[in-house]
Amino acid sequence: MDFYDVLDKVQELLTQRGRVSYRALKIQFHLDDEALEALKEELIEVHHRAVDQDGRMLVWTGEARPPPGVPSPPSPQQAARYEDSPTLLPSPAAVPPPEAERRQLTVLFCDLVDSTVLASQLDPEDLREVVRAYQEVCAKVVARFEGHIAQYLGDGLLVYFGYPLAHEDDAQRAVRTGLGMVEAVGQLNTRLGQERGVQLAVRLGIHTGQVVVGEIGALR
């Protein structure tokens, strides 16, 4: 199980339990100290899905994900109103479908140049560590400008500015993020050159336009 598989499993565990200790994570997923720190960094600093409590556990701050087809539970305020007035309880059939929303979205894509050549130079485990280090430094830059990593695509990162969090200057943030990624990879190359004798280069693309954000499902 690679790092991002473990990350997904930990997020599922946190959505179910609300909190989990670092010791339990290390035992269940066979994590060493470095892997645990990387996991905490992704959840706390990069994706803002959890917080540290007393240096002993992760506490989930993201939204719990109910199983498909199951409506989210009402808030405590809604539950109190429903207890006072049972007739206010909505039936599942009455819940409206999610509304589509028009957004101005800036998309940034970043990937490695000549990654095939790099793969032929390195052992698969070494390659994995190099790609992971590159993704981590880029993710820190994305978090600094409040972008959203929509997907990791091999050695590429697909990043949104304008969804789910919108700013007046999202296009500028995307450009600054791209420049920050180039600078961060340059700094990473100093270490990679000494440790593994490789140098990385990235290519970036940015586009801004109108999109409609919403779920696509069965038509009614």
Steps between C-alpha positions, in 0.01 A plus 500: 500500500661830393487829689189639332309175549582527872392867494160404357457222758587734786249759377230231487593392853484859624160565341364194680660550842564875519845454655780245502829482689839513326601180676199316356579631150862384525391152609214457253680634190860408597614864483842621600552847649572663161187353338286607796632858477426508126149371567439768765631768264262393221194492725576803719692747283429403138132400501388654834295188581628437853675661797754372750386454860761498778759350263329162545215478250335632185153652529286515185379846396378418149147394420400142570420313182180295525456192278361569150126560502485575873409862579724693742368511859336825612696752703435518877289815444292323235461193721368716786244660270394159368447369856275796580313471171514146357303608194805700389701184440581487127436176318792365293296541181452871576873579516583704187790394279828697536491829315753558226709813552676721247856582601798685360767229529873514445664161444872439541668181385857413590702190408858385471702541181651175363358285778544193276874566484505550875324166550771325297774655715362413842396192690116492534516564875743789451275641227203483734688696766609764247146546365362512853751771599409703189126466571545603863692821422243591233209427735647739757505778240139424401393518865678833545285658227182314610462293185331160495679189371221327310707202388844345498546359149817291497774761533253782435289722724164642391426809710186716520483867594146625544352173626415405767649822643468812286711818505489818295856434378489125431671535160787691661521243776534226238785685327676561832453134588659396171799726561522372856501140375790574264693659787418215742612234250822695444569487873410131509752435221784604729417210731412251225823574314704418808299197611396337172683678220183615323351836410129566450327744268130580489265634235188694584177596331237744627157581359209707628138477391135457595394156622187349650565311821247237605435130529412298193260220578171343400256732326155544654 
